[in-house]
């Protein structure tokens, strides 16, 4: 069994939320009766509710705050939140202007969030959903709706949070968030598997000299296993696939994210980003902003993912809006700010 700093495995989600609130309880609080967290001060606007399985911290549980989500509905480790958790979490922050759900594209999440949306609609609360499907390795482009949501959640939630904070109507916040989703592409490389709390074995095992290219954030198989490479070679493969799948061209402007999967050090992420940045500039692609951190993790999995987010003038104006949470912050930019 992998060594972890836990008590009872079944209590990990609840106790993690309690620890978060012990540190940040002046700004956040629990949703009564379910595994949900919410901001204490939510304004009169469309409520942005995110969610998914726990074990990916700080996504989704702790990605809350000004210019981000108003609440998160949190499932057990790598498991969708149940229907009641989603509904009660949404009700706790809705103010009559509607609810926008944003979550990763997985069967359990799709079912539960869709039913929750129907329940809210039946009670007179307008609701829309945006499924994030940025993982280019998980399905071909002609089956894009089968692609998994991975680290692209970062950029989609950033735009959704800005759009709702700007006071847009639900249909407009949904439209802009959907376009952000459709302009986001990711792919990852795994070096070693993670262990779910309480389990005896990792979710997958790799030989010491192999990596998994294109794996999912729950340890889903990638598109190939290959021998361990230098960081620059990994970056070249990742960038090549992302440029092919995204259609990003010279002269386009993008944001990038190099995301750690759990145990990967910041030093390694920076080394990877060094080559990603160089390759993009060699291809004539303008990099507007870069994130290097571990935002969407898989317990102690070793590895990283790279995400490209293509900007246009409207998306840039929302990206430039400020946001603040304990784990992700942006200051307002003068250029293009709303």
MIDREN-678460 format. One record per atom (N, C-alpha, C): y, x, z. Coordinates in steps of 0.2 Angstrom, whole numbers, plus 5000, padded with zeros to 4 digits. Last residue first. Example, Ala and Ser with C-alpha at 12.3 -4.5 7.8 and 13.67 -1.06 7.14 Angstrom:
498950645035 499550685036 500050645039 497250665039 497850625039 498450665039 
***
This chain:
522149384903 522349314902 522849304908 522349544894 522149504900 522449434899 522649634884 522249574883 522049534889 523049764895 522849744888 522449684887 522949774909 523549744906 523349714899 521449734918 521749774913 522349734910 520949714935 521249684929 521549734924 519549804940 520249784941 520449754934 517949754946 518349774940 519049754942 516349784954 517049764954 517449784948 514949754963 515249764956 515949744956 514549744976 514149794972 514449794965 515349654983 515149714986 514849764982 516449594970 515949584974 515749654978 517649544959 517549584965 516949554969 518649564944 518149524948 517949574954 519949524932 519649564938 519049524941 519749534914 519949494920 519649534926 519249594903 519749624906 520049594912 518349494898 518049554901 518549594905 519249414892 518849394898 518549454902 519649484881 520149454886 519849434893 518449514875 518849564878 519349544883 518149394869 517749414874 518049474878 519249384860 519149334865 518749364871 519049504851 519649494855 519549444861 517349554855 517849534850 518449514854 516049674859 516649644860 517049614854 514349694863 514849694858 515449654859 513549784873 513849724873 514449724869 511949864876 512649864872 512849794872 511049954889 511349884886 511949894882 509650034894 510250034891 510449974888 508750074909 508850034903 509550044900 507450174917 508150154915 508150104909 506450224931 506550214924 507250194923 505350174943 505650234940 505850214933 505350044955 505150064948 505650124946 505449984968 505550064967 505350084960 506149834962 505949874968 506049944967 506949844949 506249814950 505949854956 508649794946 508149834948 507449804948 510149794940 509549754939 508949794940 511049904943 511249834944 510649784944 511350054946 510750014947 510949944948 512450124934 512250114941 511650074940 513750144924 513150184926 513050164933 514650064911 514450064917 513750104918 516050084901 515450104902 515250094909 517150024887 516950034894 516250044895 517250044873 517850014877 517750034885 516850154861 516550134868 517150104872 516550124844 517050134849 516850104856 515650224833 515650154837 516150174843 515250324825 515850294823 515950224827 514150394828 514050344823 514650304822 514650484838 514450514831 514350454826 514750384848 515350414845 515150444838 513350364850 513750314848 514450334845 512950494855 512650464849 513050404846 513750514867 513750554861 513550524854 513150404875 513950404873 514050454867 511850454876 512050384873 512750384871 512050574883 511850574876 511950504872 512550534895 512850584891 512650584884 511650444900 512250414897 512650464893 510650534905 510550484900 511150464896 511450584915 511150634910 510950584904 511650474923 512250504920 511950554914 510350454927 510750404923 511350434920 510150564935 509750554929 510050504924 511050544945 511050604941 510650594935 510650434952 511250434948 511250494943 508850414950 509450444953 510050434948 507750274951 508050324947 508750354950 507150174957 507150234961 507450294957 507750064949 507550064956 507550124960 508250064936 507750014938 507450014945 509950084931 509350114934 508850054937 510750074916 510550034922 509850074925 512150094907 511450134909 511250104916 513049994896 512750004903 512150044903 514549974886 513850004887 513650004895 515449884875 515349904882 514649924882 516149914859 515649894863 515749914870 516749884843 516949904849 516449874854 516449954826 516449904831 516549934838 516550064818 517150034819 517049974824 514850054812 515450094813 516050054814 514049904820 514249954814 514749994816 512649824826 513249854827 513449904822 511349764825 511849764819 512549794820 510449754835 511049724836 511549714830 509349824831 509249754833 509949724833 509849954828 509449914823 509449844824 510449994840 510849984834 510549944829 509249994848 509749944849 510249934843 508550094842 508250034842 508849984843 509350204844 509150194837 508950114837 509450214858 510050194854 509850174847 508150244861 508450184864 509050164860 507950374855 507550314853 507850254856 509050444861 509050434854 508550384852 508650444875 509250414873 509250404865 507450524874 507450454876 508050414874 508050644870 507550614865 507450534867 508750674881 509050664875 508650634870 507750694891 508250634892 508550624885 506150734884 506750754887 507250694887 504650634887 505150664883 505750694887 502950594889 503650604893 504050654888 502150504876 502150564881 502950564883 502050324877 502150384874 502150444879 501650154873 501650214878 501650274874 502650014867 502150074866 502250114872 503249904871 502949904865 502549964863 502749854888 503249874883 502949874876 502249734900 502049784895 502649794890 503249694914 502849674908 502749734903 503849724926 503349774924 502949744918 504949654927 504349634931 503749674930 505749694917 505949704923 505449684929 504749764903 505149714906 505249734914 504749914892 504449864897 504949814900 505050004882 505249934881 504949884886 503850124884 504550104881 504550034879 503350214897 503250154894 503850134891 502650384897 503250334899 503050274895 501650514904 501750464900 502350414902 501150604913 501450634907 501650584902 500550534924 501050574925 501450604919 500050374918 499950444919 500550484920 500550224927 500650264921 500450334923 500250064932 500150134933 500150174927 501049914938 500649954933 500650024935 501249874951 501149814946 500949854939 500349964963 500849954959 500749904954 499449884977 499449924971 500049914967 499549804988 499249864989 499349914983 500949704993 500349714989 500149794990 502049695001 501349675004 500749684999 503249694989 503049694996 502449664998 502549764974 502849704977 502749714984 502949924967 502549884971 502849824974 503149984951 503449964957 502849924961 502750134940 502750064942 503050054949 503750244930 503250234935 503250164938 504550244919 504150304921 503650294926 505150144906 504850154913 504450214914 506550094897 506050144898 505750154905 507349954888 507150004894 506550044893 508649874881 507949904880 507949954886 509749744875 509549794880 508849814878 511249664870 510649684868 510449744873 512449534867 512149574872 511449594870 512949424860 513249484859 512949544863 512449314866 512249324859 512549394857 513149304878 512449314878 512249344871 514449274873 514349344877 513549354877 514149154869 514349204864 514249274867 513949084881 513449084876 513549144871 515249094887 514649134890 514049134885 515949014878 516149084878 515549124882 515348894880 515348924873 515448994874 515448874894 514848874891 514848914884 516848854894 516548914898 515848924895 516948744887 517248804884 516948864888 516348644894 516048654887 516348724885 517048644906 516348664906 516148684899 518748714905 518248664905 517548684904 519348864914 519148824908 518648764909 519848934924 519948864924 519748824918 519549064926 520149054922 520348974921 518349064931 518849084936 519549064932 517549044920 517548984925 518149004930 517749164914 517849104910 517949044915 517249254923 517949264921 518149194918 515949224924 516349224930 517049224928 515549244911 515449184913 515949174920 515649384910 516049344906 516049274908 514749424920 515449454920 515949404916 513549374915 513849344921 514549364922 513449464904 513449384903 513749354909 513349584909 513949574905 514049494904 512149574918 512749604920 513349574916 511149534909 511349484914 512049504917 510649644903 511149614900 511449554904 509449684910 510049704912 510749674909 508649544904 508549604908 509249624910 507649404898 508349424901 508249484905 506549414884 506749414891 507449434893 506449304869 506649374872 506749364880 506249194863 505749214867 505849284871 507349174855 507349134861 506749144866 507149254844 507549274849 507549234856 506249274834 506049234840 506449254845 506849354825 506649284822 506349244828 506749474831 507449434831 507349364829 505349484842 505749504836 506349454836 505249524860 505149484854 505549504848 505549634868 505049584870 504949524865 506549724865 505849744864 505349684865 507749674868 507549674861 506849694860 508349564880 507849624879 507549624872 509149464882 509449524879 508949574877 509449324885 508849344881 509049414878 509849204897 510049274894 509349294891 510349034895 509849084896 509949154893 511448934902 511448984897 510849034899 511748754904 511448814905 511448864900 512848634912 512548664906 512248734908 513348474918 512948534919 512748564912 514248354928 514048384921 513748454922 513648234938 513948304938 513748334932 512948114940 513648114938 513948184938 511648124943 512048104948 512848104946 511148164931 510948104933 511348074939 511548304931 511848254926 511748184928 510648354941 511448344942 511748304937 509448334934 509548304941 510348294942 509648424923 509548354922 509648314928 509748544930 510248524926 510248444925 508448544936 508948544940 509648514936 507748564924 507648504927 508148494932 508248694920 508348634916 508248574919 507748774931 508448764930 508648704925 506348764929 506648734936 507448724935 506148814916 505848744918 506248714924 506648934917 506848894912 506748824914 505949004927 506648984928 506948934923 504649004921 504848964928 505548954929 504949084909 504649014909 504848974915 506549164907 505849164909 505549094910 507949224904 507449184900 506749194902 509049224919 508649264914 508049214911 510549124919 509949154922 509549184917 511749014924 511649074920 511049104923 512448854924 511948894926 511848954921 513948774929 513648814923 513148854926 514448614933 514048674935 513848704929 515948514936 515348534932 515048594935 516948474944 517148494937 516548524933 516648444956 516748384952 516948414945 516348554963 516948524965 517148464960 514848644969 515148604964 515748564967 514248704980 514848734977 515148694972 513148634984 513548664989 514148694986 512448604972 512848554976 513348584981 511748724969 512348694965 512748644968 510848724980 511348784979 511948754975 510148614978 510548614984 511048674983 509548654965 509948594966 510448594972 508848764968 509348764963 509748714964 507948724979 508448774980 508948774975 507148624972 507648604977 508148664979 506448704963 506948654960 507448634966 506348884967 506148814966 506648764965 506649034958 506848984964 506548914962 505349124951 505849084950 506049044957 504949284957 504749214956 505349174955 505049414962 504949404954 504649334953 504949354978 504949414974 504649404967 505649194977 505349244980 505249304976 507349154972 506649144973 506349194976 508949094975 508549144975 507849134976 510449054968 509849024970 509249074969 512149094972 511449114969 510949074972 513849054967 513249044972 512649074968 514849094959 515049054966 514449054970 514949254951 514649184952 514849154959 516649314948 515849314947 515549254948 517949304952 517749324945 517049334943 517449344968 517949324964 517849344957 515649324970 516249344972 516849324967 513949394968 514449344969 515049364971 512649454967 513149464962 513649404962 511549454976 512249474978 512749484973 510449394968 510649374975 511349384977 509949444957 510449404956 510849384963 510649604958 510549544954 509949514957 510549724966 510949664968 510949604964 508849664966 509549674969 509849734967 507649614962 508049644957 508749664960 507049534971 506749604970 507149644965 506949364967 507149414971 506849484969 507149264952 506749294957 507049354961 508749184951 508049204948 507649234954 510449144946 509849144950 509249164947 512049064948 511549104944 510949104949 513348954944 512748964949 512249004945 515048914945 514548964941 513948974946 515848764943 515448814948 515048854944 517548744937 516748744935 516448794940 518548714952 518448744945 517748724943 519348744965 519248684961 519248704953 518448884973 519048844971 518848784967 517648934988 517648924981 518148874979 517449035000 518049004997 517948994990 516149085002 516449045007 517049005004 514849094990 515549114992 515849064997 513149084994 513749064991 514349094994 511349084992 511949114995 512549094991 509749014996 510349014992 510949054996 508448955000 508649024999 509149034994 508948815011 508648845005 508848925005 509648765022 509048745021 508648775015 511348795016 510848765021 510248745019 511648945010 511648875008 511148845013 512649075019 511949045017 512048975015 514149155013 513749115018 513149085015 515449275012 514949235010 514549205015 516549335019 516649315012 516049265009 516049375031 516749345031 516849315024 514849435029 514849365031 515549335031 514349555026 514849525022 514949455023 513349595035 513849645033 514449615030 512649485037 512849525043 513349575041 512249455024 512749415028 513049445034 511249555022 511849545018 512449515021 510349515032 510649575032 511249585028 509949385026 510249395033 510649455034 509449425014 510049385014 510349385021 508349495019 508849525015 509449495015 507649385026 507949435030 508449485026 507249305014 507649285020 508049335024 506449405007 507049375004 507549345009 505449435017 505849485014 506549455011 504449365023 505149355025 505649395022 503249405018 503449345016 504149325018 503049535024 503249525017 503449465015 503849575039 503349525036 503449525029 504749705037 504349675042 503849635039 505149855028 505149785029 504749765035 505349985019 505649965026 505649885026 503750035013 504350005012 504649985019 502450115004 502850115010 503550085009 501150034996 501750074995 502150065002 499450045000 500050005000 500650045000 
***
